[in-house]
């Protein structure tokens, strides 16, 4: 799984930890043969970068899936 690999060696501890948590979450989905959307991946990247909060992540994903 190469998702967020670029953050795993980051000197920024917060980015590194957020990336690990996102990878674990996505990995759990994969165990159930579920695929995550590109929207989730891009939203997670914004969270890892510190551009948005977890509350904003939740809001954006909820909005996306309401449209689907």
Short mmCIF file of the C-alpha atoms (twelve columns), coordinates in Angstrom:
data_MODEL
# 
_entry.id   MODEL 
# 
loop_
_atom_site.group_PDB 
_atom_site.id 
_atom_site.type_symbol 
_atom_site.label_atom_id 
_atom_site.label_alt_id 
_atom_site.label_comp_id 
_atom_site.label_asym_id 
_atom_site.label_seq_id 
_atom_site.Cartn_x 
_atom_site.Cartn_y 
_atom_site.Cartn_z 
_atom_site.pdbx_PDB_model_num 
ATOM 1  C CA . UNK A 1  0.000   0.000  0.000  1 
ATOM 2  C CA . UNK A 2  1.697   3.178  -1.194 1 
ATOM 3  C CA . UNK A 3  -0.958  5.604  -0.035 1 
ATOM 4  C CA . UNK A 4  0.630   8.557  1.789  1 
ATOM 5  C CA . UNK A 5  4.064   6.957  1.686  1 
ATOM 6  C CA . UNK A 6  5.642   10.336 0.974  1 
ATOM 7  C CA . UNK A 7  4.659   11.446 4.478  1 
ATOM 8  C CA . UNK A 8  6.045   8.486  6.398  1 
ATOM 9  C CA . UNK A 9  9.569   9.890  6.477  1 
ATOM 10 C CA . UNK A 10 8.505   13.472 7.019  1 
ATOM 11 C CA . UNK A 11 10.386  15.450 9.621  1 
ATOM 12 C CA . UNK A 12 7.007   16.839 10.659 1 
ATOM 13 C CA . UNK A 13 5.852   14.411 13.357 1 
ATOM 14 C CA . UNK A 14 2.205   15.490 13.103 1 
ATOM 15 C CA . UNK A 15 2.087   14.833 9.357  1 
ATOM 16 C CA . UNK A 16 3.776   11.485 9.860  1 
ATOM 17 C CA . UNK A 17 1.299   10.435 12.553 1 
ATOM 18 C CA . UNK A 18 -1.755  11.606 10.588 1 
ATOM 19 C CA . UNK A 19 -0.507  9.697  7.535  1 
ATOM 20 C CA . UNK A 20 -0.066  6.521  9.595  1 
ATOM 21 C CA . UNK A 21 -3.607  6.804  10.939 1 
ATOM 22 C CA . UNK A 22 -5.077  7.385  7.489  1 
ATOM 23 C CA . UNK A 23 -3.147  4.449  6.030  1 
ATOM 24 C CA . UNK A 24 -4.402  2.199  8.818  1 
ATOM 25 C CA . UNK A 25 -7.987  3.315  8.239  1 
ATOM 26 C CA . UNK A 26 -7.734  2.730  4.503  1 
ATOM 27 C CA . UNK A 27 -6.034  -0.606 5.126  1 
ATOM 28 C CA . UNK A 28 -8.958  -1.725 7.283  1 
ATOM 29 C CA . UNK A 29 -11.290 -0.920 4.412  1 
ATOM 30 C CA . UNK A 30 -9.132  -3.038 2.105  1 
ATOM 31 C CA . UNK A 31 -9.453  -6.017 4.461  1 
ATOM 32 C CA . UNK A 32 -13.177 -5.942 3.740  1 
ATOM 33 C CA . UNK A 33 -12.479 -5.642 0.005  1 
ATOM 34 C CA . UNK A 34 -13.731 -2.061 0.034  1 
ATOM 35 C CA . UNK A 35 -12.117 0.617  -2.075 1 
ATOM 36 C CA . UNK A 36 -11.975 4.215  -0.965 1 
ATOM 37 C CA . UNK A 37 -12.786 7.051  -3.318 1 
ATOM 38 C CA . UNK A 38 -10.301 9.531  -4.722 1 
ATOM 39 C CA . UNK A 39 -12.291 12.179 -2.863 1 
ATOM 40 C CA . UNK A 40 -11.432 10.504 0.433  1 
ATOM 41 C CA . UNK A 41 -7.753  10.225 -0.529 1 
ATOM 42 C CA . UNK A 42 -7.534  13.895 -1.504 1 
ATOM 43 C CA . UNK A 43 -9.446  14.988 1.595  1 
ATOM 44 C CA . UNK A 44 -7.107  12.893 3.746  1 
ATOM 45 C CA . UNK A 45 -4.099  14.555 2.085  1 
ATOM 46 C CA . UNK A 46 -5.480  17.976 2.992  1 
ATOM 47 C CA . UNK A 47 -5.874  16.789 6.583  1 
ATOM 48 C CA . UNK A 48 -2.366  15.344 6.681  1 
ATOM 49 C CA . UNK A 49 -0.993  18.635 5.362  1 
ATOM 50 C CA . UNK A 50 -2.852  20.471 8.121  1 
ATOM 51 C CA . UNK A 51 -5.001  22.405 5.641  1 
ATOM 52 C CA . UNK A 52 -8.273  21.178 7.155  1 
ATOM 53 C CA . UNK A 53 -9.425  19.839 10.503 1 
ATOM 54 C CA . UNK A 54 -10.958 16.449 11.182 1 
ATOM 55 C CA . UNK A 55 -14.336 18.160 11.536 1 
ATOM 56 C CA . UNK A 56 -13.901 19.574 8.042  1 
ATOM 57 C CA . UNK A 57 -12.902 16.115 6.753  1 
ATOM 58 C CA . UNK A 58 -16.113 14.695 8.153  1 
ATOM 59 C CA . UNK A 59 -18.223 17.480 6.669  1 
ATOM 60 C CA . UNK A 60 -16.662 17.204 3.198  1 
ATOM 61 C CA . UNK A 61 -17.025 13.432 3.065  1 
ATOM 62 C CA . UNK A 62 -20.608 13.576 4.306  1 
ATOM 63 C CA . UNK A 63 -21.436 16.138 1.633  1 
ATOM 64 C CA . UNK A 64 -19.793 14.032 -1.071 1 
ATOM 65 C CA . UNK A 65 -21.672 10.856 -0.201 1 
ATOM 66 C CA . UNK A 66 -25.003 12.669 0.093  1 
ATOM 67 C CA . UNK A 67 -24.560 13.658 -3.572 1 
ATOM 68 C CA . UNK A 68 -23.708 10.111 -4.649 1 
# 
